[in-house]
Amino acid sequence: RENSSENILSSANRLLLHEGRLMLAESTRLLDVYLFLFDDFLLITKIKRSKKKHGGSDSSVTPVCPSLTPELQSFRREGGFCTVLDQPIPLDRLIVKNVEPV
């Protein structure tokens, strides 16, 4: 829901523990995703690449936040963005298991 996702990261007490890219196996295809692990939930975003080439002047229109990782900064400069793939997963409802590679 668009209206509820606007305040998803608004908590001043929330801590970002880890973030990074991952390939998510979804039935018959692989998705390039970027995960954000906070101290209270896991957020899975889908990586989108802009089909338009951005020139140097566009970087002033959409500035890159200095707190982003170098990987995300580079991705943003290229016109890419992340969209929330699904509802955040609360950590108290998350089960992590090791699985053998297929």
Long-range contacts (C-beta under 8 A, 24 or more apart in sequence): 5-84, 8-43, 8-84, 8-88, 11-40, 14-38, 14-39, 14-40, 15-39, 19-69, 19-72, 20-71, 21-47, 21-71, 31-85, 33-85, 34-72, 34-82, 39-91, 40-90, 40-91, 41-88, 41-89, 41-90, 41-91, 42-88, 42-89, 42-91, 42-94, 43-84, 43-88, 43-89, 44-84, 44-85, 44-86, 44-89, 45-82, 45-83, 45-84, 45-85, 46-82, 46-83, 46-84, 46-85, 47-75, 47-80, 47-82, 48-80, 48-81, 48-82, 48-83, 49-78, 49-79, 49-80, 50-78, 50-79, 50-80, 50-81, 52-79, 53-79, 54-78, 54-79
